[in-house]
């Protein structure tokens, strides 16, 4: 089955450290994505690699494992279950651009069922765009607010 590829970019009006505070903390994801709830099943190593987490949206729960973490630079995870895909990996890179941060969310996967790759790619492309947009917008709002104010709000 063909490898599917999604590559979404956005620019946050925030530093990599400010973006990382959101991206690198699983508990914040419901604040800036359509995800309704997040749970950490296993915190993994001290640096967060090996963290096992679940995200629930509606009746869908996905399970992921953090496979790479480079503070303020990269977060990578693999899907362990919840979707009809295999070999799913997402690499989220943060690239400083002066006072802003370019975000690149790159995902590859294969459909478990032949012929379903394009359908999953379209759905995941839309979801990933929503995630990148939400991360950019929320990071910019965090910059505009005093430290600690409204951190968990959508």
N, C-alpha and C positions, 0 to 999 in steps of 0.2 A: 504494500500500500504506500502511496505517495506521502512524502514528508510535507506537512503543511507548515507555512511560515507566516508569522504575524510580526510586523515591525511598526510600532507606534511611537511617535515622539511628541514631546511638549516642552514648553519652557515655563519654569516657575519663577516668579518674582521673589525669590528667596535663595539663600545660600544652600550648598549641599548639606551643611549641618542642620539647617532648619527643615529641609525636606526629609532628611534621614530620621529626624525625631518622629515623623509620621510613618514613613515607609518601614523603618527598622523595628517598629513596635507593633506587633500583631494586634494588640488590644485597641489601637487607634483606627484600624481599617474600617469598621462600621461607621466611623465619623466622616469618612471621605469617599466611600464607595457605596454601591447599593447593597452591600453585604449587611444582613440584619444582625448576625451574631458571629462572634469569633471566640474560639476556645483554644488554649494551648494544652495539648495532651501530654507532652514531654518537652521540657525546656531545652533539651540537648546539652551541648557542652557550654562551658562558661562564655564562649564567644557567640553562642546562639546557633552554631552549626549543629544540625541534627534535630533542631526544634521540629516537633510534629504538631500541626495545628489543623483545626477544622474551621471552615466558613460555611454558614448556612444562609441561604436566600430562598424564601418560600419553602418549597418541599425538597430543594436540592442542597445536599451537604457534600462539600468536597474536602478531601483530606490531603494535606501537603507536607513535604519535608523541606526544610531549609538546607541547601547543600553547599552554599557559599555565602559568606558575609564579609565584605570589606567595608568597614565603617566609612560612611559618607561617600562611598564609591559604587558599591555593587551589592545587590541582594539577588540570590538565585534560589529557585525552588523547583521541586519536582512534584507532580501530581501522583498521589498514591491511590486515589480512588474517588469515585463520585461522578465521573463523566465517561462517556463511551469512547475514550481515547487512550492511547498508550504512548510511551516514550515522550511524555509531555515535560518540557522544561521551559521555565521563564527566567530570563536574565534581565534585571532592571539596573541600568547604569545611570549614574549621576555624574554629569560633566560640568564643572564650574565655568561660567561665562560671565566674568565680572561679578556684578551683584546678583546675577541670576544663575539658575541651574537648568541645563538641558537634561531632560529625562528621556531615556530610550528603554522601552519595554519590549523586549524581543522574545517571542515564544515560538517553539517548534513542537510538533506532535504528529502522530499518525492516528487515523480513525481505526477503531476496532472492527467496524463493519465496512466492507468494501463499498465505495460509492458515497460514503457519508462525510468524507473529509472536507469537501467544499462547504457543506451545510454547517459543520462544526466551526470551520474557519470563519465563515460570515458571522456566526453568533459570537464567537470568541473575539473576533476583531472589534465588534461593536462594544462588547463588555470591556475589553482592554482600553479602548478609546475613552470610555466612561471613567475607568480607573485613573488613567493618566490625567484627564481633565480635572477630575476630583482632587487628585494629589496636587496639581498645580494651583488650583483655586484655593484649596484649604491651606496650603503652605503660605500663599500670599496673604490670606486672612490672618494667619498666625503672626506673620511679620507685622501687620498693621495693628495688632492688639498688644496690650501690655502683657508681659510675661505671666503666664498662668491663667489669664482671663479667657474663658470660653474654650478651653482646650478640647473638651469632649463633644462639643456641639457640632451638628451638621451644618 
